[in-house]
């Protein structure tokens, strides 16, 4: 059997690729890392038994289109796909993260979509400071700018320092300080919570990656409350995602933001924590799931 793992060339050595590829290689006859940016293939006859989409949700627009072409070609040929078109489209858009969370009745930090830096001035009137300027598509905290006051926002707009991302969309979002300085990431596999961690939140707006396992300091296993587990599973179901994660926090200022958790990131590719943190082997569980989807 041949399992294709779609990725970007620069990410071939990333832990979110290598850990899965190594485990799959031990139980399948062939695993092919497919560079989506240069892949050449017959669109009427893909050469794989199963396609695993591990393309970054922060991929450039051309790579996103190339990924969608392979995913849809596979679907139309009846080839199973792990994390197909629907969840990839949602994952690539922070705007859609908010929309899908809201669609299942969960709360997100208040935000507005901006198509230019100048839009932020008008949009800020309906939000509360402090705020964040967030590229619609980005990873590891790239491009996020902290806006503590209206004066700072006006200054950055005037100086042309609020950079619009390549897709021309950004979110102006209320910045919510997390209770006890903690944020939480919950991973879902095959519709059920797989594991979860809590980490100390870095300084958002200074390149913080939140609870990304590539850079998180001192992550600890977190026992997910049943209500939150149900909500996260509902988000993944609404995304039509086979695997992925959701990030959330509880507001330190409950008078301003309420008691309920706020969900602010949906990620189909986030690096799983190690077994030393959460117990077991999350990567092996993911590999076993992938193998279970390969046609006999």
BATI-376405 format. One record per residue (C-alpha): residue number from 1; x, y, z. Coordinates in Angstrom, 3 decimals. Last residue first. Example, Ala and Ser with C-alpha at 12.3 -4.5 7.8 and 13.67 -1.06 7.14 Angstrom:
     n          u          v          w
     2     13.670     -1.060      7.140
     1     12.300     -4.500      7.800
END
This chain:
     n          u          v          w
   296     -7.611     -3.481      1.857
   295     -8.400      0.209      1.626
   294     -6.252      2.386      3.912
   293     -8.419      4.008      6.604
   292     -7.194      1.801      9.475
   291     -3.632      2.743      8.565
   290     -4.414      6.422      9.179
   289     -5.965      5.614     12.566
   288     -2.949      3.555     13.584
   287     -0.677      6.434     12.595
   286     -2.679      8.877     14.720
   285     -2.552      6.532     17.714
   284      1.170      6.081     17.140
   283      1.618      9.856     17.234
   282     -0.374     10.166     20.464
   281      1.885      7.617     22.233
   280      0.651      6.813     25.748
   279      0.747      9.508     28.408
   278      0.026     13.235     28.085
   277      3.407     14.848     28.752
   276      5.873     11.979     28.373
   275      3.718     10.724     25.496
   274      4.785     13.752     23.542
   273      2.416     16.518     22.510
   272      0.913     16.492     19.013
   271      2.021     19.153     16.570
   270     -0.834     21.230     15.205
   269     -2.007     20.262     11.720
   268     -5.782     20.696     11.569
   267     -5.768     23.850     13.713
   266     -8.755     25.739     15.074
   265     -7.839     28.802     17.147
   264     -9.690     31.253     19.385
   263    -12.149     29.468     21.648
   262    -13.312     31.534     24.638
   261    -14.287     29.615     27.759
   260    -17.398     30.770     29.635
   259    -17.070     33.017     32.688
   258    -17.683     36.391     31.073
   257    -15.546     38.816     29.056
   256    -15.642     42.147     30.924
   255    -16.752     40.996     34.368
   254    -14.809     37.736     33.944
   253    -11.481     39.546     33.585
   252     -8.987     36.655     33.665
   251    -10.735     35.153     30.668
   250    -10.728     31.388     30.285
   249     -8.758     30.159     27.302
   248     -9.111     28.051     24.199
   247     -7.239     26.271     21.425
   246     -8.788     23.623     19.186
   245     -7.027     20.655     17.641
   244     -6.952     18.422     14.606
   243     -7.856     15.002     13.311
   242    -10.436     13.506     10.981
   241    -11.952     16.914     10.267
   240    -15.426     17.462      8.810
   239    -15.118     21.042     10.103
   238    -18.514     20.777     11.842
   237    -17.346     17.487     13.358
   236    -14.162     19.134     14.612
   235    -16.187     21.921     16.232
   234    -18.609     19.429     17.792
   233    -15.691     17.479     19.259
   232    -14.418     20.713     20.801
   231    -17.814     21.438     22.330
   230    -18.304     17.943     23.737
   229    -14.824     18.014     25.277
   228    -15.560     21.441     26.768
   227    -18.699     20.128     28.461
   226    -16.875     17.014     29.669
   225    -14.057     18.940     31.336
   224    -10.705     18.175     29.673
   223     -8.050     16.764     31.989
   222     -4.951     18.730     31.089
   221     -1.442     17.353     30.597
   220      1.268     19.909     31.218
   219      3.288     21.956     28.767
   218      6.550     23.380     30.167
   217      7.525     25.766     27.406
   216      5.561     25.559     24.164
   215      7.670     25.986     21.024
   214      6.852     23.174     18.601
   213      3.996     22.039     20.866
   212      1.896     25.026     19.825
   211      0.181     26.272     22.978
   210      0.367     29.948     22.077
   209      2.872     30.511     19.285
   208      3.973     33.892     20.578
   207      5.495     36.139     17.919
   206      5.470     39.335     19.973
   205      1.814     40.174     19.506
   204      0.765     37.730     22.155
   203      3.267     37.692     25.007
   202      3.468     34.039     25.941
   201      0.656     31.964     27.428
   200      1.657     29.397     30.054
   199      0.645     25.985     28.781
   198     -2.227     23.553     29.325
   197     -2.407     20.300     27.427
   196     -4.983     18.001     25.884
   195     -5.405     14.467     24.582
   194     -7.404     12.387     22.094
   193    -10.849     13.947     22.342
   192    -13.190     12.020     20.067
   191    -14.330     12.441     16.449
   190    -11.698     10.261     14.799
   189     -8.885     12.091     16.596
   188     -9.354     15.334     18.548
   187     -6.635     17.403     20.172
   186     -7.356     19.982     22.888
   185     -5.158     23.028     23.411
   184     -5.363     25.122     26.571
   183     -4.198     28.609     27.518
   182     -2.888     29.649     30.910
   181     -1.824     33.007     32.367
   180     -3.772     32.337     35.568
   179     -6.896     33.388     33.660
   178     -6.051     34.331     30.089
   177     -5.786     37.980     29.003
   176     -8.319     38.663     26.257
   175     -7.219     40.738     23.273
   174    -10.263     41.847     21.287
   173     -9.806     41.002     17.634
   172     -9.103     42.912     14.431
   171     -8.912     40.083     11.936
   170     -7.000     40.261      8.676
   169     -7.603     39.738      4.970
   168     -5.597     40.565      1.839
   167     -4.576     36.969      1.030
   166     -0.883     37.875      1.142
   165     -1.144     39.342      4.624
   164     -1.820     43.047      5.280
   163      0.907     44.679      7.329
   162     -0.088     47.043     10.102
   161      3.064     49.179     10.039
   160      1.881     51.798      7.540
   159      3.138     54.615      9.794
   158     -0.337     56.170      9.911
   157     -1.899     52.781     10.608
   156      0.639     52.094     13.351
   155      0.013     55.485     14.996
   154     -3.763     55.157     14.795
   153     -3.612     51.748     16.472
   152     -1.306     53.053     19.190
   151     -3.619     55.981     19.899
   150     -6.630     53.684     20.058
   149     -4.868     51.763     22.817
   148     -3.191     48.439     23.638
   147     -2.848     47.190     20.059
   146     -0.763     43.999     19.959
   145      0.370     42.902     16.501
   144      0.161     39.345     15.146
   143      2.205     38.889     11.968
   142      3.505     35.418     12.792
   141      2.027     33.857     15.932
   140      3.359     30.407     15.063
   139      1.115     30.248     11.991
   138     -0.614     32.580      9.592
   137     -3.685     33.019      7.459
   136     -6.206     35.695      8.344
   135     -3.418     37.877      9.692
   134     -4.153     38.989     13.272
   133     -4.264     42.554     14.632
   132     -4.909     42.215     18.358
   131     -6.916     44.427     20.691
   130     -6.734     46.071     24.141
   129     -9.212     47.667     23.907
   128    -12.888     46.985     23.284
   127    -14.620     46.480     19.944
   126    -17.341     48.265     17.954
   125    -15.317     51.426     17.327
   124    -12.271     49.347     16.368
   123    -13.824     48.554     13.002
   122    -13.525     52.159     11.830
   121     -9.824     52.406     12.628
   120     -9.091     48.840     11.562
   119    -10.389     49.454      8.042
   118     -7.307     51.626      7.411
   117     -5.131     48.524      7.664
   116     -7.006     47.032      4.743
   115     -9.500     44.224      4.154
   114    -10.543     43.974      7.803
   113    -12.787     41.322      9.383
   112    -14.042     42.226     12.850
   111    -13.545     40.465     16.170
   110    -15.113     39.536     19.496
   109    -13.226     36.751     21.276
   108    -14.969     33.448     20.537
   107    -17.883     31.707     22.246
   106    -19.390     28.292     21.520
   105    -22.804     27.596     20.004
   104    -21.822     25.083     17.326
   103    -21.870     27.670     14.524
   102    -19.854     30.108     16.639
   101    -16.846     27.819     16.584
   100    -17.228     27.364     12.827
    99    -17.432     31.106     12.165
    98    -14.537     32.034     14.434
    97    -12.247     29.513     12.777
    96    -13.603     30.650      9.391
    95    -12.127     34.105      9.912
    94     -8.883     32.436     10.937
    93     -8.845     31.022      7.421
    92     -6.633     28.149      6.253
    91     -8.152     25.728      8.768
    90    -11.632     26.206      7.325
    89    -10.547     25.363      3.775
    88     -8.526     22.411      5.069
    87    -11.529     21.143      7.044
    86    -13.767     21.123      4.003
    85    -11.248     19.856      1.440
    84     -9.969     16.766      3.173
    83     -8.446     15.907      6.500
    82     -7.425     12.276      5.912
    81     -8.442     11.371      2.370
    80     -9.755      8.040      1.095
    79     -9.430      7.535     -2.677
    78    -12.840      7.366     -4.360
    77    -11.615      8.955     -7.576
    76    -13.603     12.140     -6.965
    75    -12.185     12.377     -3.454
    74     -8.615     11.972     -4.661
    73     -8.996     14.643     -7.336
    72    -10.609     16.899     -4.724
    71     -7.694     16.534     -2.326
    70     -5.117     16.939     -5.095
    69     -6.692     20.128     -6.444
    68     -7.248     21.527     -2.931
    67     -3.546     21.125     -2.222
    66     -2.535     22.962     -5.393
    65     -4.930     25.794     -4.554
    64     -3.467     26.070     -1.030
    63      0.059     25.993     -2.447
    62     -0.739     28.943     -4.718
    61     -2.343     30.845     -1.823
    60      0.729     30.560      0.440
    59      0.566     27.896      3.174
    58     -0.549     29.061      6.632
    57     -2.887     26.088      7.089
    56      0.221     23.978      6.612
    55     -0.106     20.965      4.346
    54     -0.429     17.706      6.296
    53     -3.184     16.166      4.162
    52     -3.001     12.373      4.301
    51     -3.920     10.730      0.987
    50     -4.755      7.028      0.672
    49     -4.175      4.268     -1.864
    48     -1.897      6.428     -3.969
    47     -0.994      6.715     -7.663
    46     -3.629      9.305     -8.646
    45     -5.390      8.402    -11.872
    44     -7.439     11.120    -13.531
    43     -5.318     14.007    -12.215
    42     -2.164     12.360    -13.598
    41      0.679     13.626    -11.437
    40      3.433     16.214    -10.982
    39      3.942     17.588     -7.445
    38      6.068     20.751     -7.226
    37      4.401     22.883     -4.547
    36      2.547     19.945     -2.976
    35      5.794     18.257     -2.028
    34      4.565     14.683     -1.612
    33      6.140     12.606      1.138
    32      5.548      9.038     -0.004
    31      5.001      6.191      2.438
    30      5.379      2.645      1.142
    29      4.873     -0.925      2.318
    28      2.976      0.129      5.427
    27      3.559     -0.703      9.112
    26      7.001      0.721      9.951
    25      6.737      3.487      7.368
    24      3.571      4.753      9.064
    23      5.411      5.323     12.332
    22      8.251      7.184     10.693
    21      5.917      9.274      8.553
    20      3.842     10.374     11.554
    19      6.821     11.582     13.582
    18      8.482     13.101     10.515
    17      5.556     15.254      9.370
    16      4.433     17.068     12.540
    15      8.092     16.991     13.640
    14      9.063     19.127     10.677
    13     11.616     17.687      8.267
    12      9.372     17.902      5.205
    11      8.181     21.359      6.306
    10     10.194     23.485      3.882
     9      9.021     21.367      0.951
     8      5.369     21.832      1.849
     7      3.321     18.783      2.744
     6      1.026     16.067      1.405
     5      1.558     12.632      2.939
     4      0.815      9.929      0.374
     3      0.206      6.373      1.612
     2      1.184      3.556     -0.705
     1      0.000      0.000      0.000
END
